[in-house]
């Protein structure tokens, strides 16, 4: 639901984006929070023990440090926990160094930039794809979408997608010295397919590795493990965590989860504005032990006449042991080891979290790295909510197995 009008951190969220995020907040509330009598989804899904009013002990909302992601989270909270009476509280959106590091690790890690730059320079698949789409991209129509030749480069084609998406679906006026033409649906789909191919490959496990997603996965695993601890023993809220970020965060997390590739369509397409990836921790209702983790994708459909709706897909499930094993490397990686693996950039700069933690790279593990153009991240960038249920995002999913019920916490 994010649509920015400039490339700076001060870029604003459009009215349509606000409405779309409110629709997402209302859907998540209906599916996971509303009391049984009010919830048409239950007992299929429910976060056990969650308050219908905002409670900072149970709920944490975190955003990357850009106005558009903060505004997106703020809009969603207006319907996730509406202030219906004097006892309700406005939900604060936190921007903290440690959370920012986890949400945007892919921008901070020089090794990720090095790997992506090497891929852009040497990948035969990328060169073949660029050549096969050259005629379209260099046509008068292709050039009319984005005036800048640099922004229209194949490796930065997400900027073309951003501008087309903003103009056609959100009625945004994008500064440009070239007029935007009305695009047909097939043309828009072609633009989306090109941008998705580039970005999904760029942030895949095969190209970028897992350094861009491991810090966030580590926090998610820690939250799941802490879900049933006493209040004073937890490092994060107990029921629901909401992260507001751009699409590379989702791609990077998917890479750390081992979900890159053709088997997982969600990892192959830029998520539309206002979509959400939900991780649900399932627990045995009676024994109070984790049994599994489920991944659900809420895809925001194209807005039409002020109506915003979603399609959700339950596309991956692990047993608790499988999930812990899969996330073992991310969980074991300390901030210091992450910093050393990422190294420094060409100018000797290191991630801000490494400076805060006082991590030294003098042992030779640092490196010089190129880095892709800042434009690669996109002028607008799709805003995605990553919701962790149970510990982070308190989703309690009720499933029926054998003769007793199991509830899911996330």
C-alpha positions in Angstrom: 0.0 0.0 0.0 3.0 2.3 -0.3 3.4 4.8 -3.1 6.1 7.5 -2.9 6.3 10.6 -5.0 10.0 11.1 -4.5 13.2 9.0 -4.0 14.0 10.5 -0.5 13.1 9.1 2.9 10.6 12.0 3.2 8.5 10.5 0.4 4.8 10.4 1.3 2.2 7.7 1.4 -0.7 8.4 -0.9 -4.3 8.4 0.2 -4.9 5.1 -1.7 -2.0 3.6 0.0 -3.4 4.6 3.4 -6.8 3.1 2.6 -5.2 -0.1 1.4 -3.2 -0.6 4.6 -6.3 0.1 6.6 -8.0 -2.7 4.7 -5.0 -5.0 5.5 -5.2 -4.2 9.2 -8.9 -4.9 9.2 -8.4 -8.2 7.5 -5.7 -9.3 9.9 -7.9 -8.3 12.9 -10.9 -10.2 11.6 -8.8 -13.3 10.9 -6.7 -13.4 14.0 -7.9 -11.1 16.8 -11.6 -10.5 16.9 -13.5 -12.4 19.5 -15.2 -15.7 18.4 -18.7 -14.2 18.2 -17.5 -11.4 15.8 -15.0 -13.4 13.8 -16.3 -15.2 10.6 -13.0 -17.1 10.2 -12.9 -18.7 13.7 -12.3 -21.2 15.0 -10.0 -21.7 12.0 -7.6 -19.0 13.1 -7.2 -17.2 16.4 -4.3 -15.8 18.5 -4.7 -17.4 21.9 -4.9 -14.9 24.8 -4.5 -11.8 22.7 -6.4 -8.7 23.8 -8.8 -7.0 21.4 -7.3 -3.7 22.6 -3.7 -2.8 22.0 -1.4 -4.1 24.7 2.4 -3.3 24.4 3.3 -6.5 26.3 1.6 -8.5 23.6 2.1 -6.5 20.4 5.2 -4.9 18.8 5.1 -2.8 15.6 8.4 -2.1 13.8 9.3 -0.2 10.7 12.3 0.6 8.6 13.4 4.2 8.8 11.5 5.7 5.9 8.3 7.8 6.1 6.4 5.6 3.7 7.0 2.4 5.7 6.2 4.2 9.0 3.1 5.7 7.5 2.0 2.3 6.1 2.3 0.6 9.5 0.5 3.5 11.2 -2.4 3.3 8.8 -2.7 -0.5 9.3 -2.7 -0.1 13.1 -5.8 2.2 12.9 -7.9 -0.8 12.0 -5.9 -3.6 13.6 -6.4 -2.0 17.0 -9.0 0.8 16.5 -9.5 3.3 19.4 -13.1 2.5 20.1 -13.2 3.9 23.7 -11.2 5.9 26.1 -9.3 2.9 27.4 -7.8 2.1 24.0 -4.4 3.4 23.0 -2.8 4.6 19.8 -0.4 2.0 18.6 3.1 3.3 18.4 5.4 2.3 15.5 9.0 1.8 16.6 12.1 2.5 14.5 15.0 1.0 16.5 18.6 0.4 15.4 18.4 -3.4 16.1 15.0 -3.8 14.3 16.1 -1.5 11.5 19.2 -3.7 11.1 17.0 -6.8 10.9 14.5 -5.3 8.5 17.0 -3.8 6.1 20.0 -6.0 6.5 20.3 -6.3 2.7 21.1 -2.6 2.4 23.7 -2.7 5.2 25.7 -5.7 4.2 28.5 -5.0 1.7 28.8 -8.7 0.8 25.2 -8.7 -0.4 26.0 -5.7 -2.7 29.2 -7.4 -3.9 27.3 -10.6 -4.8 24.6 -8.7 -6.6 27.0 -6.6 -8.5 28.9 -9.7 -9.6 25.7 -11.3 -10.8 24.7 -8.2 -12.8 28.1 -8.2 -14.5 28.6 -11.9 -15.2 25.2 -13.7 -15.3 24.5 -15.2 -18.6 20.8 -15.7 -17.7 20.5 -12.0 -17.0 22.2 -11.1 -20.3 19.9 -13.4 -22.2 16.8 -12.1 -20.4 17.9 -8.5 -21.1 18.4 -9.2 -24.7 15.1 -10.9 -25.1 13.3 -7.9 -23.7 15.4 -5.2 -25.3 13.0 -4.5 -28.2 10.2 -3.8 -25.8 12.3 -1.8 -23.3 13.9 0.4 -26.0 10.6 1.1 -27.9 9.0 4.5 -27.7 6.4 3.0 -25.4 9.1 1.6 -23.1 11.0 4.8 -23.0 7.9 6.8 -22.2 7.4 5.1 -18.9 10.6 6.3 -17.3 12.6 9.1 -18.9 16.0 8.4 -17.4 18.1 5.9 -19.4 19.8 4.7 -16.2 16.4 4.0 -14.5 15.4 2.1 -17.6 18.4 -0.2 -17.5 17.5 -3.9 -17.2 19.2 -4.3 -13.7 17.2 -1.3 -12.4 13.9 -2.1 -14.2 12.0 -2.1 -10.9 11.9 1.7 -11.3 9.9 1.3 -14.5 7.4 -1.0 -12.7 7.2 1.4 -9.8 6.3 4.3 -12.0 3.7 2.4 -14.0 2.1 1.0 -10.9 1.9 4.4 -9.2 0.5 6.1 -12.2 -2.1 3.6 -13.2 -3.4 2.3 -9.9 -2.7 5.1 -7.5 -3.2 8.1 -9.7 0.2 9.5 -8.6 1.9 12.3 -10.4 5.5 11.2 -10.8 8.1 14.0 -11.6 9.3 13.2 -15.1 10.2 15.0 -18.3 8.3 12.4 -20.3 4.5 12.1 -20.3 3.1 8.8 -19.1 1.1 7.0 -21.7 -2.0 4.9 -20.9 -0.8 1.3 -20.8 -2.8 -1.7 -21.7 -3.1 -4.6 -19.3 -0.8 -6.9 -21.3 1.9 -4.1 -21.3 1.6 -3.7 -17.6 1.9 -7.4 -17.1 5.0 -7.5 -19.2 6.6 -4.7 -17.1 5.7 -6.5 -13.9 7.2 -9.8 -15.3 10.5 -8.2 -16.2 10.9 -6.4 -12.9 9.9 -9.4 -10.9 12.4 -11.6 -12.7 15.2 -9.2 -12.0 14.4 -8.6 -8.4 13.5 -12.1 -7.4 16.8 -13.4 -8.8 18.8 -10.5 -7.4 17.7 -11.3 -3.8 17.5 -15.0 -4.2 19.6 -17.4 -2.1 21.7 -18.4 -5.1 22.7 -14.8 -5.8 22.7 -12.9 -2.5 23.0 -15.7 0.0 21.3 -15.4 3.4 23.1 -12.5 5.0 20.2 -10.1 4.0 17.5 -12.2 5.7 19.3 -14.0 8.6 19.0 -11.1 11.2 15.2 -10.9 10.8 14.8 -14.7 10.8 16.9 -14.8 14.0 14.5 -12.4 15.7 11.5 -14.4 14.5 13.0 -17.7 15.9 13.8 -16.0 19.2 10.3 -14.7 19.5 8.8 -18.1 18.8 11.0 -19.7 21.5 10.0 -17.0 24.0 6.3 -17.1 23.3 5.3 -18.8 26.6 7.9 -17.3 28.9 7.0 -14.9 31.7 6.8 -11.3 30.7 10.1 -10.4 32.3 11.9 -13.2 30.5 11.0 -12.2 27.0 12.9 -9.9 24.7 10.0 -9.2 22.4 6.2 -8.9 22.8 4.4 -12.2 23.3 1.7 -12.4 20.7 2.1 -10.4 17.6 5.0 -8.7 15.8 4.4 -6.5 12.7 7.3 -5.4 10.5 6.7 -2.8 7.8 9.3 -2.9 5.0 10.0 -2.9 1.3 9.8 -6.0 -0.9 13.5 -6.9 -0.7 13.0 -7.7 3.0 10.4 -10.3 2.0 12.7 -11.7 -0.7 15.7 -11.8 1.7 13.7 -13.5 4.4 12.4 -16.1 1.9 16.0 -16.8 0.9 16.9 -17.4 4.5 13.9 -19.7 4.8 15.1 -21.7 1.8 12.1 -20.8 -0.3 13.7 -19.4 -3.4 13.0 -21.1 -6.7 10.2 -22.1 -9.0 8.5 -24.2 -6.4 7.5 -21.0 -4.5 5.7 -18.4 -6.7 5.6 -15.9 -3.8 9.4 -15.7 -4.0 9.3 -15.1 -7.8 7.1 -12.0 -8.0 7.4 -8.5 -6.4 4.5 -8.4 -3.9 1.8 -5.9 -4.8 1.6 -2.8 -2.5 -0.1 -3.7 0.8 0.6 -7.4 0.8 1.6 -9.4 3.9 3.6 -12.4 4.7 2.5 -14.1 7.9 4.4 -16.6 9.9 2.3 -18.6 12.4 3.7 -20.6 15.3 1.4 -23.6 16.1 1.3 -24.9 19.6 -0.3 -27.8 21.3 -3.3 -26.4 23.1 -2.9 -28.6 26.1 0.8 -29.5 26.4 1.8 -25.8 25.5 4.7 -26.9 23.3 5.4 -25.7 19.7 4.4 -28.2 17.0 5.0 -26.3 13.8 5.3 -23.1 11.8 3.0 -22.1 8.9 3.6 -19.5 6.2 0.7 -17.6 4.7 0.8 -14.9 2.0 -1.9 -12.3 1.9 -1.7 -10.9 -1.7 -3.2 -7.4 -2.2 -5.3 -7.4 -5.4 -5.3 -4.5 -7.8 -7.3 -1.7 -6.2 -10.6 -0.9 -8.1 -13.0 1.9 -7.4 -11.8 2.4 -3.9 -12.2 -1.3 -3.0 -9.2 -3.2 -1.6 -9.3 -6.9 -1.2 -6.8 -9.8 -0.7 -6.2 -13.3 -1.7 -4.4 -15.5 0.9 -2.4 -18.6 0.2 -1.2 -21.1 2.8 1.9 -22.2 1.0 4.4 -23.7 3.4 4.4 -25.6 6.7 7.3 -27.0 8.8 7.3 -29.1 11.9 8.8 -27.3 14.8 12.0 -29.4 14.6 12.2 -28.8 10.9 11.9 -25.1 11.3 14.5 -24.9 14.0 16.9 -27.0 11.9 16.3 -24.8 8.8 16.9 -21.6 10.8 19.8 -23.1 12.8 22.5 -21.1 10.9 20.6 -17.8 11.2 19.9 -18.4 14.9 23.6 -19.1 15.7 24.9 -16.1 13.8 25.9 -13.3 16.2 26.0 -9.7 15.2 29.8 -9.8 15.3 29.9 -12.8 12.9 27.4 -11.1 10.6 29.4 -7.9 10.5 32.6 -9.9 9.7 30.8 -11.9 7.0 29.5 -8.7 5.4 32.8 -6.8 5.6 33.2 -3.2 4.4 32.4 -1.3 1.2 34.8 0.4 -1.2 35.0 3.4 1.1 35.7 1.4 4.2 32.1 1.9 5.5 30.4 -0.8 7.6 26.9 -1.4 8.6 25.5 1.0 11.3 24.8 -1.9 13.6 28.4 -2.9 13.5 29.4 0.6 14.6 26.9 0.5 17.4 28.1 -2.9 18.6 31.8 -1.8 18.3 32.6 -4.7 15.9 36.1 -4.4 14.4 36.9 -5.8 11.0 40.6 -5.5 11.4 41.2 -9.2 11.3 41.1 -9.2 7.5 37.5 -10.5 7.1 36.4 -7.2 5.7 36.4 -6.7 2.0 36.1 -4.1 -0.7 32.8 -4.3 -2.5 31.1 -2.6 -5.4 27.5 -2.3 -4.8 24.6 -2.0 -7.1 23.1 1.4 -8.0 20.8 2.9 -5.3 18.1 2.9 -7.9 18.0 -0.9 -7.8 15.9 -0.6 -4.6 13.2 1.2 -6.6 11.8 4.7 -6.6 8.6 3.6 -4.8 9.1 0.0 -3.7 6.3 -2.2 -2.7 5.5 -2.0 1.1 5.1 -5.4 2.7 3.9 -6.3 6.1 5.7 -9.3 7.7 3.6 -10.5 10.5 4.8 -13.1 13.0 2.1 -14.9 14.9 2.6 -16.6 18.2 5.5 -14.8 19.5 6.0 -12.0 17.0 2.6 -11.7 15.4 0.3 -13.4 17.8 -1.7 -15.5 15.5 -3.3 -18.5 17.0 -4.4 -21.0 14.3 -6.7 -23.7 15.4 -6.4 -27.0 13.5 -8.0 -30.3 14.3 -5.7 -33.3 14.4 -6.4 -36.7 15.9 -9.0 -36.2 18.7 -7.9 -32.9 20.1 -7.5 -29.3 19.0 -4.2 -27.5 18.3 -3.8 -23.8 18.5 -1.3 -21.8 16.5 0.6 -18.9 17.9 2.8 -16.6 15.8 
